[in-house]
Amino acid sequence: MTKTALITGASRGLGLALARSLAGAGWNLVLTARGARDLERAAAELGATAIPGDVTDPAHVARLAAAVPALDLLVNNASDLGPTPLPPLADHPLGAFKTLLETNVTAPLALVQATLPSLRASGGAIVNVTSDAATGAYEGWGGYGATKAALEQLSNVLATEERGVRVWWVDPGEMNTRMLADALGSEEAASAADPAKVAAALHDLVGSRPASGRVSLQ
């Protein structure tokens, strides 16, 4: 039976790389991201369904849930970095921090709540993409890291509450993505891991279905 995955932030970076990996294994994919043009190009390449939109919009979350009445895997990959250059916490704009919380914490929980009936029925899995900034004290990364720490604890509790669903909170490590380039510059980003290699490791994780928990792919 063909399995179905819903991947957020799927137009580039790790989300797109994972979509390519799963598509190669015959998965049915529903992809979402804010950039409609890039998302539709990716969906056309992979034979996937593209539903562009913002995961912080409750109406968009409802559309996504309606598109996956049968669901085996939810990947909460969409993230917001916040202001750049990365500011110290003493100067972090509170409005921007609220936006980070909405994108990196509230939106993943909203999607979990909306898709749990389908995931329970299939004995499916949830991947919440976090960061080593959730556990390490890196200058400038306080706002982003705090939201990823919140997502990790949300995942930890969810794994305890939802015994029939696998829940993995995954630290992918530094990857050569636009987000890392925005944070640290294109030169440092270019020396980071290829998202395709990280996606292959994540695909292996999904296939092996270990117990729920935190996973480092670094």
Salt bridges, closest charged atoms under 4 A:
ASP38 OD1 - ARG41 NH1 2.77
GLU45 OE2 - ARG20 NE 2.87
GLU152 OE2 - ARG214 NE 2.86
GLU162 OE2 - ARG120 NH2 2.75
ASP171 OD2 - ARG214 NH2 3.91
